[in-house]
């Protein structure tokens, strides 16, 4: 089943839901696309017929980041920033696994989306990273997910220079799980999406618990895990 909006297309195949950004040519994030993407992620996360979500782009781009010129022209920087915070804050709270099928360049805020995903498959030749430094700016919002996924030295060098990683370097850094030819992207993303559902209901609770444990005191994370363990086996 396919659901189409002007900016976000949703296709469901078995228990995998594909979200495709559709704002050509670079799928730049404005307030409307950001809000629609957030709504789609939240709705699919609460849909019992969906086991995993795959985020991808249309055309030759995954996502080129924020549409800075439009935000300046329309005076909507605050509205966009608030929508972006809601979007990125959803990822660690989500129960369903979220994958990124990177069909082309993932830059700036698009790289933030990649760094927010659980599993990332990228096509050969794609570039991933922040580019804001080349425009004399800084990845103010995207730096939060980037800092949690990319080794700090590589993340800082990328942010300071604005030079993105090629797909193979991103794989070496652990940002990307697999680099594939473009014709294999959909199949490999589907493969990982099916594997990611193997934990069943326990994985739905465990995913958010795992991500939260990174920022909690060690013993507190252990105790929360122990309580979840008892709940899992005590019924």
HUBELQUI-V182509 format. One record per run of one state. SS is the DSSP state (alpha for helix, beta for strand, coil for the rest). FROM is the first residue (numbers start at 1). TO is the last residue. Records with the same first field share a line. If there is no record, write none. Layout:
# HUBELQUI-V182509
SS=FROM-TO ; FROM-TO
This chain:
# HUBELQUI-V182509
coil=1-1 ; 5-7 ; 14-15 ; 22-28 ; 30-30 ; 46-51 ; 58-60 ; 64-65 ; 67-67 ; 75-76 ; 94-96 ; 103-104 ; 108-108 ; 117-118 ; 124-126 ; 130-131 ; 136-141 ; 150-151 ; 162-164 ; 173-177 ; 181-181 ; 196-199 ; 214-217 ; 234-235
beta=2-4 ; 8-13 ; 16-21 ; 29-29 ; 52-57 ; 61-63 ; 66-66 ; 97-102 ; 105-107 ; 119-123 ; 127-129 ; 165-166 ; 178-180
alpha=31-45 ; 68-74 ; 77-93 ; 109-116 ; 132-135 ; 142-149 ; 152-161 ; 167-172 ; 182-195 ; 200-213 ; 218-233
